[in-house]
């Protein structure tokens, strides 16, 4: 359940992002929300890839490439929130600085300065990042921007928000407060404060539920119909992928006992997918 959690986030956040974008692909708020959600999805899935790919070099490469999207998550969140509350014009310089830092971090993603290798939590047989100095900078940047943006939401809530906006902002704040805690929990695992696999991808489901309720109840982002479909989509694919993951790990244990190292994870994945289909 720890190893496949990234796939859950990929389906839930990725599905939500695509649905929101399909509602109105020309509207700036939809584009920014979709980019933010998709970046979370493509960053989160790296923790799954590194744990299901047997080849250590390929697994490390997959983990690193997920941070091509991860470094932009704080900036995209900041941009989405400032656009939603109508303050993006007031924060042009901070937005440029934030995106500039994201682009700068991008150049370190595939280097040992970011993630030199991964370590294994032996008790759980779970692989997790070993942070380099650039990763430390990313973790500081992430938490400063994300929690700072949440504070900005509170300031707008008390000073400028209308009654309708306040109803919507409550769920945005609660949802992404848990999202911020999910990110913080992952970093605590990376820096060995927590000595167990992170639960961040499952915590992000709270974010999805909070946003979905705000859209259904208060027509947040004007995507009521889309979210109804998104809930069905996310539920269906979570079930299907759960079945896929179960079959993958069941076959891994069953076949490796009989065939040893002859069997490869991608063959098992293919066999599991065929079975599920």
Buried (B, 14 or more C-beta within 10 A) or exposed (E): EBBBBBBBBBBBBBBBBBBBBBBBEEBEBBBBBBBBBBBBBBBBBBBBBBBBBEEEEEBBBBBBBBBBBBBBBBBBBBBBBBBBBEBBEEBEEBBEEBBEBBEEBBEBBBEEBBBBEBEEBEEBEBBBBBBBEBBBBBBEBBBEBBBBBBEBBEEBBEEEBEEEBEBBBBBBBBBBBBBBBBBBBBBBBBBEEBEEBBBBBBBBBBBBBBBBBBBBEBEBBBBBEBBBEBBEBBEEBBEBBBEBBBBBBEBBEEBBEEEEEEBEBEEBBEBBBEEBE
